[in-house]
Structures are given as C-alpha cells and as structure tokens.
Amino acid sequence: MEKPLIRAFFDEATNTVSYLVWDPQTLEGAVIDPVLDWDNRSGEAGTASADALLAAASEASVTIRWVLETHAHADHLTAAPYIKHRTGAPIGIGEHIRDVQMIFRPVFDIQDLKPEGGDFDRLFKDAERFALGALTVEVLHVPGHTPADIAYRIGDDVFVGDTLFMHDYGTARADFPGGDAHQLWHSIQRLLALPPHTRLWICHDYKAPGRDHFAWQSSVAEQRATNPHVKDGTTEAEFVAFRLARDSRLAAPTLLLPSIQVNIRAGRFPPAEANGVRYLKIPVTPKPGQAALFAQEAL
C-alpha cells in the first residue's frame, strides 16, 4: 500500500499543527487544518503561515486538491479560504458542521450563513471515502469535542484533529456547546481500536510535563500504553468523571469568539459594513447575579 508523504507545520502562537499531505505517485495533495495569522489585540489578519505551507507544496511540486478541516476550531482562525483562493481546492468538513452552526448562529446573530452548511464545498459523511491522487482517504466521525469532529484516515496514518493529544499529554476538552464527554470516550475508543502501528497525527501540542519540545506524531500503541486519560484499563465512567472535573476548571480559549464566528463560515469574515470595514461580534453576558450591569438601559 502506498503511503502518503506528510509535512507538519507548527504554529506556536496557537499551538496548532497543520499538515501538507500528498500522494508521492501523482503529487496530488491536501492541506489539513491551516492557520490564519491573527493578532487579537489589533484585529489584524495575515497569511504568512499559509504562504509557508503553499511554498512547501510548490517546492515539492505538489498540486493541492483539497483543504480539509477536522472541525470548526475554537483556538485559531482557519486560512482555508485563502488557500482555496490560491489553489482552487475545495474546502471539506464533516456534515455535522450544520449542528455546530445551529448552536452558534443565534449566539452571534449570524445572518449570512449559507443554508445547510453551504459555506463549505463538501460535507463528509462518516465512513465516506474520497481520492487523493492514488490514495484513498476515509472519513471517521469522532464527535465529543464538538458534534462535527472528524478524522481523516489514509491507510496507516490518521489525522485526529482535537480528539486526542500526544500520548504523554491526554485528550481534548468536551465542554464546548454540543460537546459530550461520553461521546468523546467512544470516539477515542474507535481510534484506539485501529491497528497498534497506526500513526496518529495530532492537531495541538502543549508540551507534556518533562518534555522540552513540541511533538505531534503518536501511535495507537503508545496511546493505549501511556495516555494518562485513556490508557488501557481506564473505564468510561473514570474518563467522564475526570473530563468533567478538568473541563470545569479550564478557561475559554483566547481566540474562541473570533475563531467560531469565522470558522463556521468556512473561514469567511462577515460582510463589510457601509464604511468598508468588517466587524466580528463579542456577546456580552453578565456574571451570575450581576444582571444590574445592564440596569442603566432601563433608565
């Protein structure tokens, strides 16, 4: 079986790993989870990270045929539409992005989403297969972190998104709207039922205690032997109790509000206002018992 060639690109600002994956026979490739450079202080967006990925594809004579998202990320903005603009490659994501859009459309009062996930070019179903050159990509629906998470399997290589982290670090949170720790457990078990030698390519890394470098390649065997959250012998009840307790103490990701608004639009920013400027929204919510924050509006 022909194996894909894989090059990883680590964005330390968001701890995100993007991938350039291609078929060595046809030199047709895909980009997985590309990052848009975003300065949250100034609202400035840039494409240096995406340009580096495109340059690497050009150097390897790779033709990019797909831009693939594992889910609508909450910790970085996607560069998918920029790569589509540069290459013509369609943007694909799991079909349950429609569920995520239903959750967040009212939160941000988004009026310009296209019906039925239409901002994306392709909505993948579980177990669907599609070609990448002479390679076959299989879609695995792995909900729990969000309802829409999918992994992309190409033979013995699986791009797992945020479902699993490195085997010495753990697993993804499940407390976002639509997330579910029980679902996450079963999704992880689906991945860990793959052959032990299967290589798992991770989407984020934060350096486990005692490790002085970033890493993003793991294996089913390593996860089952050492992952502190789900190693062999761990029960679903233990995992769910741990995940719920841990998630209750986690802060919201720094880029949650801009990321969700942009990423559920397939990376598209809201339309420009009459002054030519595009704006993202910040919902304002008083803390419990502090509704008087808005009392002045009744005066």
Phi and psi in degrees as a GROMACS rama.xvg file:
@    title "Ramachandran Plot"
@    xaxis  label "Phi"
@    yaxis  label "Psi"
@TYPE xy
-70.1525  137.166  GLU-2
-103.575  148.978  LYS-3
-73.3907  155.024  PRO-4
-91.9878  141.154  LEU-5
-134.571  131.677  ILE-6
-128.22  129.061  ARG-7
-98.9698  147.762  ALA-8
-130.197  115.516  PHE-9
-100.815  125.426  PHE-10
-102.75  101.447  ASP-11
-67.2139  -26.6729  GLU-12
-61.6344  -31.6767  ALA-13
-120.882  4.7286  THR-14
56.2928  33.4512  ASN-15
-106.222  141.304  THR-16
-110.619  121.752  VAL-17
-103.794  157.57  SER-18
-131.305  140.591  TYR-19
-106.159  119.905  LEU-20
-125.519  131.75  VAL-21
-148.173  159.91  TRP-22
-85.9603  118.886  ASP-23
-66.5534  -18.4585  PRO-24
-79.9306  -46.8517  GLN-25
-103.191  -13.0697  THR-26
61.5138  29.4165  LEU-27
-96.8602  135.879  GLU-28
-138.271  178.021  GLY-29
-138.104  153.059  ALA-30
-108.722  131.824  VAL-31
-116.532  125.579  ILE-32
54.8706  57.6559  ASP-33
-72.4754  149.533  PRO-34
-108.22  133.243  VAL-35
-92.3095  131.616  LEU-36
-70.1144  126.551  ASP-37
-137.909  125.907  TRP-38
-100.485  106.059  ASP-39
-70.1369  -19.5563  ASN-40
-77.057  -38.6342  ARG-41
-105.227  -15.0866  SER-42
76.177  18.6621  GLY-43
-89.864  137.25  GLU-44
-116.277  144.779  ALA-45
-145.333  170.524  GLY-46
-123.711  19.8714  THR-47
-59.3687  -42.7763  ALA-48
-65.1344  -43.9826  SER-49
-66.0866  -36.8811  ALA-50
-65.2327  -36.2548  ASP-51
-64.1765  -38.4706  ALA-52
-67.3665  -43.5852  LEU-53
-64.6313  -37.0793  LEU-54
-64.4451  -39.8026  ALA-55
-64.1953  -39.5843  ALA-56
-63.0893  -42.0861  ALA-57
-63.8037  -42.8862  SER-58
-62.1958  -33.0788  GLU-59
-91.7924  5.20556  ALA-60
59.7725  33.3697  SER-61
-89.6294  132.948  VAL-62
-96.2751  119.212  THR-63
-81.1634  119.208  ILE-64
-103.069  -20.8177  ARG-65
-141.841  146.196  TRP-66
-114.917  116.251  VAL-67
-114.902  129.869  LEU-68
-108.49  137.359  GLU-69
-80.9095  -25.3256  THR-70
-176.411  178.394  HIS-71
-83.7817  102.711  ALA-72
-68.654  149.702  HIS-73
-109.388  3.61728  ALA-74
-124.826  0.234207  ASP-75
-158.119  158.097  HIS-76
-90.9772  142.736  LEU-77
-84.5924  145.973  THR-78
-99.2925  16.6843  ALA-79
-55.4205  -46.9211  ALA-80
-66.8927  -28.5102  PRO-81
-67.76  -43.0363  TYR-82
-67.3166  -37.9889  ILE-83
-60.8316  -42.4207  LYS-84
-61.3109  -39.5305  HIS-85
-78.2914  -27.9685  ARG-86
-119.429  -19.4434  THR-87
81.8333  1.94487  GLY-88
-72.5189  134.517  ALA-89
-72.235  157.113  PRO-90
-101.295  124.356  ILE-91
-117.041  149.322  GLY-92
-156.659  168.355  ILE-93
-68.4033  148.92  GLY-94
-63.1201  -21.589  GLU-95
-79.408  7.00853  HIS-96
-59.0074  -25.3897  ILE-97
-63.0702  -35.1592  ARG-98
-67.2558  -40.703  ASP-99
-65.4407  -40.5927  VAL-100
-62.686  -38.1993  GLN-101
-63.9161  -34.8772  MET-102
-69.6484  -44.6901  ILE-103
-96.5785  -15.0494  PHE-104
-55.1472  -50.0142  ARG-105
-70.903  -27.3674  PRO-106
-61.0176  -41.4114  VAL-107
-107.067  5.89561  PHE-108
50.4028  50.0715  ASP-109
-81.2945  117.425  ILE-110
-101.002  -11.415  GLN-111
-107.257  11.356  ASP-112
-65.6757  137.711  LEU-113
-75.7689  148.308  LYS-114
-61.105  146.957  PRO-115
54.9171  42.4348  GLU-116
70.1892  21.4932  GLY-117
-67.7976  -8.78225  GLY-118
-67.4207  -24.1537  ASP-119
-93.8114  152.775  PHE-120
-84.1374  -27.395  ASP-121
-146.368  128.964  ARG-122
-109.341  114.257  LEU-123
-86.2992  140.837  PHE-124
-94.7733  157.424  LYS-125
-57.8576  136.905  ASP-126
73.2011  2.26586  ALA-127
-67.5332  148.077  GLU-128
-125.085  145.236  ARG-129
-147.505  161.04  PHE-130
-89.2712  143.243  ALA-131
-128.758  91.4178  LEU-132
62.9166  -127.817  GLY-133
-88.3506  -1.28299  ALA-134
-89.1952  157.698  LEU-135
-115.674  128.186  THR-136
-103.85  128.655  VAL-137
-108.238  135.527  GLU-138
-95.8632  129.79  VAL-139
-117.809  118.112  LEU-140
-77.9622  118.879  HIS-141
-129.308  68.9346  VAL-142
-71.42  168.157  PRO-143
137.168  -55.672  GLY-144
-64.9001  -48.5093  HIS-145
-139.716  166.454  THR-146
-66.6181  -18.3591  PRO-147
-102.76  -0.503319  ALA-148
-59.5226  135.526  ASP-149
-132.83  158.187  ILE-150
-116.285  152.485  ALA-151
-112.377  120.135  TYR-152
-107.989  126.458  ARG-153
-124.228  93.1774  ILE-154
63.0012  -118.139  GLY-155
-92.9314  11.4819  ASP-156
-118.529  130.406  ASP-157
-130.401  128.406  VAL-158
-98.496  105.588  PHE-159
-92.7622  -1.7008  VAL-160
62.1429  -136.019  GLY-161
-98.3421  10.4004  ASP-162
-68.174  -46.4524  THR-163
-122.204  146.711  LEU-164
-105.509  -169.608  PHE-165
-60.0052  153.467  MET-166
-65.5634  -14.6678  HIS-167
-100.772  6.80609  ASP-168
-117.88  -52.2904  TYR-169
142.133  -135.987  GLY-170
-135.621  170.352  THR-171
-80.0578  158.023  ALA-172
-71.539  159.572  ARG-173
-132.624  23.884  ALA-174
-102.668  2.74798  ASP-175
-69.4461  156.53  PHE-176
-53.1036  126.257  PRO-177
91.3561  -10.8636  GLY-178
-76.1823  160.334  GLY-179
-158.37  121.366  ASP-180
-66.7283  -34.6806  ALA-181
-64.5105  -45.4178  HIS-182
-60.6589  -41.6404  GLN-183
-60.5279  -42.2374  LEU-184
-56.5912  -49.3375  TRP-185
-68.7164  -33.4278  HIS-186
-65.3706  -42.1448  SER-187
-63.8033  -41.2068  ILE-188
-63.1145  -33.1389  GLN-189
-62.7369  -42.4468  ARG-190
-68.8152  -40.0899  LEU-191
-76.3204  -6.62149  LEU-192
-85.7528  -6.09023  ALA-193
-70.3239  163.82  LEU-194
-53.8883  142.975  PRO-195
-54.8189  -32.1509  PRO-196
-80.5334  -4.86124  HIS-197
-57.3346  129.785  THR-198
-86.842  131.212  ARG-199
-110.093  123.504  LEU-200
-103.337  120.266  TRP-201
-91.7485  148.033  ILE-202
-92.6639  -21.3826  CYS-203
-140.808  148.6  HIS-204
-144.742  141.365  ASP-205
-126.059  14.7958  TYR-206
62.8765  104.477  LYS-207
-64.8222  152.513  ALA-208
-52.5521  129.179  PRO-209
92.4597  -9.54762  GLY-210
-103.611  128.872  ARG-211
-101.55  10.822  ASP-212
-140.012  156.668  HIS-213
-78.8081  149.067  PHE-214
-146.876  154.794  ALA-215
-148.825  5.59607  TRP-216
-114.856  125.157  GLN-217
-129.526  -169.765  SER-218
-147.03  161.35  SER-219
-58.6305  -43.755  VAL-220
-61.2105  -43.6834  ALA-221
-66.1891  -39.3871  GLU-222
-63.0043  -45.8001  GLN-223
-67.9339  -27.9222  ARG-224
-84.8051  -35.021  ALA-225
-133.023  -10.2473  THR-226
-60.2397  120.105  ASN-227
-64.2994  -16.7119  PRO-228
-96.6321  -29.9062  HIS-229
-138.119  17.0218  VAL-230
-61.0205  160.651  LYS-231
-51.0379  135.306  ASP-232
102.897  -15.9498  GLY-233
-78.2193  137.325  THR-234
-96.3203  161.744  THR-235
-59.3837  -43.3236  GLU-236
-61.4284  -41.4899  ALA-237
-64.0047  -44.1717  GLU-238
-63.5355  -46.7037  PHE-239
-63.8135  -42.8788  VAL-240
-62.0793  -43.5123  ALA-241
-63.0708  -46.1532  PHE-242
-64.1474  -42.4666  ARG-243
-63.6924  -43.0864  LEU-244
-66.3243  -44.1957  ALA-245
-66.402  -44.2749  ARG-246
-64.1065  -31.0971  ASP-247
-65.6128  -17.0322  SER-248
-103.074  -4.67693  ARG-249
-83.7507  138.873  LEU-250
-78.2578  158.05  ALA-251
-65.4681  144.136  ALA-252
-57.2052  144.925  PRO-253
-56.4752  -38.7141  THR-254
-101.272  19.5967  LEU-255
-54.4242  -52.2579  LEU-256
-66.2801  -48.233  LEU-257
-68.7808  -36.8551  PRO-258
-62.7671  -48.9985  SER-259
-61.7077  -44.7572  ILE-260
-59.8698  -40.3362  GLN-261
-80.1224  -43.4765  VAL-262
-72.1632  -30.2529  ASN-263
-75.8822  -9.37747  ILE-264
-95.0252  16.2159  ARG-265
64.0915  31.5615  ALA-266
91.1593  0.00760391  GLY-267
-81.2277  134.946  ARG-268
-79.6872  157.941  PHE-269
-59.448  157.246  PRO-270
-59.6369  151.592  PRO-271
-68.923  146.011  ALA-272
-77.5564  -177.361  GLU-273
-60.3919  -26.6112  ALA-274
-85.1708  3.65396  ASN-275
86.5682  0.382321  GLY-276
-100.787  142.013  VAL-277
-97.3971  139.936  ARG-278
-127.287  140.239  TYR-279
-100.83  154.609  LEU-280
-102.313  150.619  LYS-281
-124.216  103.548  ILE-282
-64.0493  135.382  PRO-283
-106.614  122.75  VAL-284
-126.383  123.839  THR-285
-69.2552  148.18  PRO-286
-66.2068  159.36  LYS-287
-52.8404  131.952  PRO-288
80.8372  4.45506  GLY-289
-120.635  37.0914  GLN-290
-64.5506  -18.2184  ALA-291
-63.4433  -11.8876  ALA-292
-53.4985  -32.1767  LEU-293
-103.479  13.1888  PHE-294
-60.2849  -31.2101  ALA-295
-63.2124  -21.2775  GLN-296
-69.1367  -20.5362  GLU-297
-87.3689  -7.69947  ALA-298
